[in-house]
């Protein structure tokens, strides 16, 4: 073993970290407080193991326990870390631009980044409306996700969970690859009720100097409000905002120098 290489972490320690993270992730899709039994069942942990880890998390204020019900909720230390991350990533600077875009278009404006198999909404109107729930969206069935895939690292689309959410959802990897090629050609992605019926969304990339999507910016409304004849206008409004966000969110050395891909309606 190389003397300069860091020691391999003990397997038990890594397992404890994964188990602890699994407990915290349980709160991402539950707006309610959870009991130790709920958490053990969701993570597949023995109840005694869950209790031991929950004690550590509450001692560090990452979780807190309601003294009346003994149920757990996210703690103030996580709120502190989330607020620090929000500001240190500069996301607070995006909010006025997103609010202006929403007012100009009458649609909900959201900014997202890729987290594993999801697009995670980090700023925008959905935070105000759905703040009690996590804001992870599937990559394959949303305009945000398509943008992050189309201008992201080459992905093994067959490895994505291509769940059928509506009759319009693309579930075949080959069809999804063709769709992403159309997205790159058009300069924007479109979601026509593929994740939720009766919703239309257009999204564009916030690009860095390597032409990679660091974020995706979406406008969401109904098909009636976001009429087909005006899709190009909505996409252009989103693209103009995305260009402004490149300056606000990316360091100077990481900003794009080439022209943005033009919006081209199919």
Steps between C-alpha positions, in 0.01 A plus 500: 500500500629850410608679820367830363156365414221558752392197701194312377206593724367211703206325341293540814552876496390532139195287576407726792528807276275345234246398763501847651451664161216257426325612818532866401377430146177356643390856574541614138171346388301527824344828615418339836709424806613137509528250784799278559291206377412692181866573437613145572239362261587745221872433523485129577700551819450312822310719746789491747741621230261776398468614862879514538550708188204726578653579837819619329302711251292665772809568714649687201168684433478351152168359618282597791247290692160625602478440876123451483491241220861371491490546122791650308530798267789673323705702744637855517855398409374384159314828456824684575698294250232540236495876541879518482506288185226712341693822548850366438386356166361845416146372456357802680623708205284293264173569680439855364569380144261206541232721652532747211480216247187362668335844503586556135368163381227417750659157554678339794877538461733245661874436510630144548822299508558131452522285813545136407192379312304820560481867417488681834328839505724745689323832447180640352125495530467130585687559826222730613219267393644162594731594783376221727623230260828420334538642154662217308366438152566200270760562232328313217151649527563868572630789294749581777631145495524482121711815496736362766535178300532667158777738610654273763750220516430207269250294694407134493132563438420131541618530862246774580171393660275588205176479694169540317334800666241591235402366160745747346807398702798377298609167646720362221872599520530524120199733478641709783836528321318622186307748712821638651645548151189702410543704818859592410394596147207712622698666780228423755308206646125455508289299744150434368326335794769231525534529877162646597195522277388850401840666549727646234859600572786642296856496632841627390855444627715733707827416326863520603808547279506126418141527371375290789175574680589607853133571561172468314245782491133421439171679444191299596132569436193347339488421126234770464713770661817381327346471154683303231517808277699684769739224608788670320436822692492319835822316414671824396395673822641209700823504296551871565461439874737202483765721339469747787525216753826381343654830609339493845566137590827402327851628578652708216736222394212253459266719296411422142673703230322351198152612388205322659336233280216674313140406568371298206142380503458151350 
